[in-house]
Amino acid sequence: MKGKLSNRLSYLGAGIGLALFVVFGLLPGSFIGGVLGLNIAGAVFGIPIAPSILSRIVVAMGMLTGVMVTGLIFMVGGATMGWLMGTVAEVITKGEKERATEPITGERNS
């Protein structure tokens, strides 16, 4: 049962990161990847870029790479944040459980 809460919150954080990626990261990732693909195609095929199949494939691969990297960052970031919050919650609840099981004595430790 060790680490159960942190694992659950890690999965929850990854799901939230995926949802945030769909809302905020899909379009910017595509734009940035497309620009990088255009720069690579311009370096390989020369500028102005001819509308050939190979240059379009290079741009499409750049867009796909941009979207995948952005999604990876959102999901890993969300999972990491969830795991950290779960770990902190486990430490806090473990401390409360230990304090609850301590015997009550009449002496004060000052």
C-alpha positions as CSV (number, residue, x, y, z in Angstrom):
1,M,0.0,0.0,0.0
2,K,3.1,2.2,0.1
3,G,2.9,5.0,-2.5
4,K,-0.7,4.3,-3.4
5,L,-1.9,7.9,-3.1
6,S,1.0,9.3,-5.0
7,N,0.5,6.8,-7.8
8,R,-3.2,7.7,-8.1
9,L,-2.5,11.4,-8.1
10,S,0.3,10.8,-10.7
11,Y,-2.3,9.3,-13.0
12,L,-4.7,12.0,-12.3
13,G,-2.0,14.7,-13.0
14,A,-1.2,13.0,-16.3
15,G,-4.9,13.1,-17.3
16,I,-5.2,16.8,-16.3
17,G,-1.9,17.5,-18.2
18,L,-3.4,15.8,-21.3
19,A,-6.6,17.8,-21.0
20,L,-4.6,21.0,-20.7
21,F,-2.5,20.0,-23.7
22,V,-5.6,19.6,-25.8
23,V,-6.9,23.0,-24.8
24,F,-3.7,25.1,-24.6
25,G,-0.9,23.2,-26.3
26,L,-2.1,21.5,-29.5
27,L,-2.2,24.6,-31.7
28,P,1.0,26.3,-30.5
29,G,2.9,23.0,-30.7
30,S,1.7,22.6,-34.3
31,F,2.7,26.2,-35.2
32,I,6.2,25.9,-33.6
33,G,6.8,22.5,-35.2
34,G,5.6,23.9,-38.6
35,V,8.0,26.8,-38.4
36,L,10.9,24.5,-37.5
37,G,9.9,22.2,-40.4
38,L,9.8,25.2,-42.8
39,N,13.3,26.2,-41.6
40,I,14.6,22.6,-42.1
41,A,13.0,22.3,-45.6
42,G,14.5,25.8,-46.5
43,A,17.9,24.6,-45.5
44,V,17.7,21.3,-47.3
45,F,15.8,22.3,-50.5
46,G,16.6,26.0,-50.7
47,I,14.5,29.1,-50.3
48,P,11.9,29.7,-51.7
49,I,10.6,26.2,-51.0
50,A,9.1,24.5,-53.9
51,P,5.8,22.8,-53.3
52,S,7.1,19.3,-53.7
53,I,6.1,16.2,-51.8
54,L,9.4,15.9,-50.0
55,S,9.3,19.5,-48.6
56,R,5.7,19.0,-47.5
57,I,6.7,15.7,-45.7
58,V,9.5,17.6,-43.9
59,V,7.1,20.3,-42.8
60,A,4.5,17.7,-41.7
61,M,7.1,15.8,-39.7
62,G,8.1,19.0,-38.1
63,M,4.5,19.7,-37.1
64,L,4.1,16.2,-35.8
65,T,7.3,16.4,-33.8
66,G,6.2,19.8,-32.3
67,V,2.8,18.4,-31.2
68,M,4.4,15.2,-29.7
69,V,7.0,17.1,-27.7
70,T,4.4,19.6,-26.4
71,G,2.1,16.8,-25.4
72,L,5.0,15.0,-23.7
73,I,5.9,18.1,-21.7
74,F,2.3,18.6,-20.6
75,M,1.8,15.0,-19.6
76,V,5.1,14.5,-17.8
77,G,4.7,17.9,-16.1
78,G,1.2,17.0,-14.9
79,A,2.2,13.5,-13.8
80,T,5.2,15.0,-11.9
81,M,3.0,17.6,-10.1
82,G,0.5,15.0,-9.2
83,W,3.1,12.6,-7.9
84,L,4.7,15.4,-5.8
85,M,1.3,16.4,-4.3
86,G,0.6,12.8,-3.5
87,T,3.9,12.3,-1.8
88,V,3.4,15.4,0.3
89,A,-0.1,14.3,1.2
90,E,1.3,10.9,2.2
91,V,3.9,12.5,4.4
92,I,1.4,14.7,6.1
93,T,-1.2,12.0,6.7
94,K,1.6,9.7,8.0
95,G,2.6,12.3,10.5
96,E,-1.0,12.8,11.6
97,K,-1.5,9.0,12.0
98,E,1.7,8.8,14.2
99,R,0.5,11.7,16.4
100,A,-2.9,10.1,16.8
101,T,-1.3,6.8,18.0
102,E,1.0,8.4,20.6
103,P,0.1,7.8,24.2
104,I,-1.1,10.9,26.0
105,T,1.0,11.7,29.1
106,G,0.6,14.4,31.6
107,E,4.2,15.7,31.1
108,R,4.9,18.5,28.7
109,N,8.1,18.5,26.6
110,S,9.2,22.1,26.5
